[in-house]
Amino acid sequence: MSDIDQAIAEIIPGRRDQSMLSGMLLGALAGAAAAALLAPRSGAATRELLRERGLELKDRAEEMLRSRRSPL
């Protein structure tokens, strides 16, 4: 099991479609990166956009982890 599959297994225990979810997440990240790199912006603007989107993604992932780990 890959690291991402293990992380997802911790978030969503008992689910068999974990590799599907990890594939969807990786596909979304790859698509976002490709779109950002192919956008008609300067290199500096593209790097800034990637940095901002990466921080947003990190914040959303951390929030998801916190909400999944908190007791119901």
C-alpha positions in Angstrom: 0.0 0.0 0.0 1.4 3.4 -0.9 1.8 6.3 1.5 -1.2 8.1 0.1 -3.3 5.0 0.4 -2.3 4.6 4.0 -3.1 8.2 4.8 -6.5 7.8 3.2 -7.0 4.5 5.1 -6.5 6.4 8.3 -9.0 9.1 7.3 -11.6 6.7 6.0 -11.2 3.3 7.7 -12.9 0.2 6.3 -13.3 1.6 2.8 -12.3 -0.6 -0.2 -12.2 2.1 -2.8 -9.2 3.9 -1.2 -7.0 3.4 -4.3 -9.8 5.0 -6.4 -9.9 8.0 -4.2 -6.1 8.4 -4.1 -6.1 8.1 -7.9 -8.7 10.8 -8.2 -6.8 13.1 -5.8 -3.5 12.5 -7.7 -5.3 13.2 -11.0 -6.8 16.4 -9.7 -3.4 17.6 -8.6 -1.8 16.7 -11.9 -4.5 18.4 -13.8 -4.2 21.6 -11.7 -0.4 21.6 -12.1 -0.7 21.1 -15.8 -3.3 23.9 -16.2 -1.2 26.3 -14.1 2.0 25.5 -16.1 0.2 25.9 -19.5 -1.6 29.1 -18.6 -0.5 32.2 -20.5 1.3 33.9 -17.5 4.8 34.9 -16.9 7.0 32.5 -14.9 6.9 34.7 -11.8 3.1 34.9 -11.9 2.8 31.2 -12.5 5.1 30.4 -9.6 3.1 32.7 -7.3 -0.1 31.1 -8.4 1.3 27.6 -7.8 2.5 28.7 -4.3 -0.9 30.1 -3.4 -2.8 27.1 -4.7 -0.5 24.8 -2.9 -1.0 26.6 0.4 -4.8 26.5 -0.2 -4.6 22.8 -0.9 -2.5 22.2 2.2 -4.9 24.2 4.4 -8.0 22.3 3.0 -6.2 18.9 3.5 -5.3 19.8 7.1 -8.9 20.9 7.8 -10.2 17.6 6.4 -7.9 15.7 8.6 -8.9 17.6 11.7 -12.6 17.2 10.9 -12.2 13.4 10.3 -10.2 12.9 13.4 -12.4 14.8 15.8 -14.9 12.5 17.7 -18.5 12.6 16.6 
